[in-house]
Amino acid sequence: MKTATLPSLRVDPELRAAAESVLREGETLSALMEDSLRRQVNFRRTQAEFIARGLFSREESKRTGIYHDADDVHARLKAKLEAAVAKDKQ
């Protein structure tokens, strides 16, 4: 049950018209806005976690002195992808 509210949102008439123009059948503007908000919250959480992992890796590399060359990492990832594609074709 929804019990919380968000502040009303004032936008340019052009933005409202653009939003209304992409509504799916039976979809309300409120549903579109809620979906957009949920997706943005999820994106920002994912982005923050990605940055935290990167910063942790940087500190770990500084601590251990172990660094990985980007070309080597890309080559390993490419090999994994090629193996997965080959397995899929079987």
WODAUR-V826780 format. One record per backbone hydrogen bond with DSSP energy under -1.0 kcal/mol. NH is the residue of the N-H (numbers start at 1). CO is the residue of the C=O. Records with the same first field share a line. If there is no record, write none. Layout:
# WODAUR-V826780
NH = CO ; CO
This chain:
# WODAUR-V826780
16 = 12
17 = 13
18 = 14
19 = 15
20 = 16
21 = 17
22 = 19
27 = 24
32 = 28
33 = 29
34 = 30
35 = 31
36 = 32
37 = 33
38 = 34
39 = 35
40 = 36
41 = 37
42 = 38
43 = 39
44 = 40
45 = 41
46 = 42
47 = 43
48 = 44
49 = 45
50 = 46
51 = 47
52 = 48
53 = 49
54 = 50
55 = 51
56 = 52
57 = 53
58 = 54
59 = 55
60 = 56
61 = 57
62 = 58
63 = 59
64 = 60
65 = 61
73 = 69
74 = 70
75 = 71
76 = 72
77 = 73
78 = 74
79 = 75
80 = 76
81 = 77
82 = 78
83 = 79
84 = 80
85 = 81
86 = 82
87 = 83
88 = 84
89 = 85
